[in-house]
Amino acid sequence: MCVKKLSLLVLLILGIVAAQFIFPVSAGDPGGKDRGNVGAVVIATVEGDSHTYGKDSIAAAFEKEGFEVINLGEGVSSERFAEAAKEHEADFVFSSASMSTTMIQQIQIEEQLKNAGIRDKVVTGVGGSLITQEWADRIGADIYASGSEDAVLKAKSALLNSSTQETHISADENTNCGSCHG
């Protein structure tokens, strides 16, 4: 009986040691932040929308991967997105919209970033329960994020790919959404 418990304990310890190599986060390195700032991300739920689960999940994933996260919360105006991006010299601006009536705010964010003169300096990402790749393409967002892992993977890829800035689509060219204009 004692040998079985000892064997189980040895296996448990070996598992913990192996996990530390696979997931290099220690008690002195909460969230992996000691690895250096990967990039700055402004993230929020758009004005008129109070759904935060997806946005909070993505923000936590970014923090875990060493990004500096400026989480503006919920119901944030397009102007505030642009102000925060400029103030924090953000690399990324991610917005979440979970209602058809608030999706148009993501168009406004693209326009506000252009008005602030920083649209070509940030990578924009959009997500939310109704958001699709087609929507992201239509409004000129650089990244469509279907979830937290997708957002982090695409953001890291954008950092590695200097041609991302060449893929920006002007918000003025592709904002013709029949259901969005009233």
Secondary structure, DSSP 4 states (H G I P E B T S, - for coil): -HHHHHHHHHHHHHHHHHHHHHS---TTSGGGGGG----EEEEEEETT----HHHHHHHHHHHHTT-EEEEEEEEE-HHHHHHHHHHTT-SEEEEE--STTTTHHHHHHHHHHHHTT-GGGSEEEEE-TT--HHHHHHHT-SEE-SSHHHHHHHHHHHHH-GGGGGG---TTTS---TTT--
